[in-house]
């Protein structure tokens, strides 16, 4: 875009003459040290990632150890990539490129080694150890604990001295675009890092989330992207020996990126309680960012015009080219994902995970690899193995392509299931095979990285001069060197532009501050006002146990699978309940909203499930949810679910506190009164999905029993149809019920050992259509039986048919020594009627206060053997006590004989 | 908010494009670093080759 006549020479001449015409020294030792540190931490981090991915399919894989749990490994995976791999790779490149761009050496070799040891031995390694030991921060891209964060900030301050000062000593107006990206990346990350890591610890809930959102995007936009683009802008012209297409466009791209990237953050919380103006501002900024990336990538690809053969031959350049193309694709993908019509469906899905892997591997890692390989080829005494590096490229490209495609499809499948009324576990089942493919896709990626390292250490060892000569041969074979500016071209005066970059830099800092003002501080003020206006006066705080549980919940990464953020969307409300409001999060230090849903949202968990279910689920989720992929937390127990350690009880206490303030304050009742319609059940039966899901504004009551308003599901009367329903019910039962009730329905499932009351023995009683329909629709209050109304009507009806088919008629007990039926009736009236009612309807005087409610013998007709068993042992976890002391064997036999007369006889006659 | 972002960024882009189109000196000044970068790269290569 510039004619030769416009090429200036004066500044080049000035540069040539300083200082003493000598070139600055380059710290090759530091380059090599950072390269090896980057690759070592890369392999470890990818290893963490593959274990994490494997646990999606095999949750028990490497289980049973606190430091190998999914959450901690996930934290170490992302932080290892962020600091260990990319941080060291970028630093290696900086030591190579800063002396070239600034024409001055970095500030100090000693400072460089100090920085190396701080980065690796005070940030990466201690960070990993502390996270594994349970000291972490449950904030995305900020998982290392605060003590490590302090060293990160210190490292960035040192980077300012080491890398920015040499540039400041040069003339700012003379800086190449890579230098601008380096300066901007160091300074803006230094400013943004403490804000993103510290502020959410001080500002709670939704207000803190606004800051977290900023950092999530700043981590990519102000740290990863600038250094990666600095590599692209350097390697392309240095390899092709041709100037980039337009430095003007590169600077436009640079400043628009720094202006708009910080404004993107809140697009991670679209449809949340954060003010809509901030959300829409972030979405607009995302669109601008997409346009800016088109500009940047167009400029970079035009810089490669005529060099397609070079890209094919030169592997480092090919890495860079792949990274640049990935940058375009992933950025446009991100802009689309931020748009509200798309975001409402795909947010929290695996597509977002695919997007982040695309960004961190396809864009950042490919550019970092290209930068390292480019440098390795040009520093004294090192050279890579071309063949091995070529294999590395193709393995990485293939693995990444498979991974991104797989996660994209998985995300779309999840979105489809979430938009339906299917139970949550269906989304887990639907993408299970995709998770397996994702794990396998990580293997070529790991192999590619291993080969990359191998190529660096297996290359020929030429003398420095030979290496450089060879390097130049390669380059000059590719294209004739360019860049000798004309000695006389009538250069116009550019003095008036001398301070333009300073002005623009000031504007950049201003935009950075503006991003915090408009996306965090102003929305935060608005949210604070809303809390004051809306929050109940007596909102309970967390107890000591709940606070401890919150810490455990955070350190184990629970928030990375379970959101605590019900969005203002029909799909969310229908599935989880009323949207999360700001005041509900006023005590959340730091916020645990989450940005991913593998398990369901937990915002309304208060009063939903009994403790033994929760503890059993925490001990081993597959005991109660057969296809769950949640990792077991057995190390929080002393060998069994009914022997929880204090930390398990703390986690349970915390989970049970979620949504408590809302329910106790009466918000739920208000919402219920305005939302529940009398015909809800009928609507559901007619296929109206909005009425099918559990309205979480109405958590299952612990007392008061099941609702009799549930629709009655009658199995087919035609024997052939009935048999078909039974077969279908068998499948549904195996998938959803067998883990508690056992494969044969005898109440002996894997979870039964730790559930109180025990799951019902479905073979020992005849259940009426009404009873089964009611239980399936509403669950059983006071037990671990949840509602299953999310299942399709056909499945529910099939379950009724199947469960009724399980009943095994029993034989009547021996009555040889039994007293008369009249005496048994008197016994029932004296001992049982207060709970079960005079006619066994389960409506005795005290029944209303019991949960689970006493059995209604007209709806659940137990066999005599079951009656005798219950009379002898009681029903642990219910109000039914054992009667083996108060009643003799004969009396209990008499009652077992008498009971069928309550439900086998016509009720009219009973009344008579 | 949205209007502010759109207006500010659009105005800056227009100003830059205007500067590019109107002042050749600006054009020459802002394009210069891409050549100096290449010269510097060659100088390093030459020195190392020696």
Interface residues (C-beta under 8 A of the other chain):
Chain A: X1 X2 X6 X7 X8 X11 X12 X15 X16 X23 X26 X100 X101 X103 X173 X174 X175 X176 X177 X178 X234 X237 X238 X241 X242 X243 X244 X246 X247 X248 X250 X251 X252 X255 X256 X259 X260 X263 X277 X278 X280 X281 X284 X285 X288 X378 X380 X464 X465 X468 X469 X471 X472 X481 X482 X483 X484 X485 X491 X492 X493 X494 X496 X497 X518
Chain B: X1 X2 X4 X5 X6 X8 X9 X12 X13 X16 X20 X24 X25 X26 X27 X28 X29 X30 X31 X32 X33 X34 X35 X36 X37 X38 X39 X40 X41 X42 X43 X44 X45 X47 X48 X49 X50
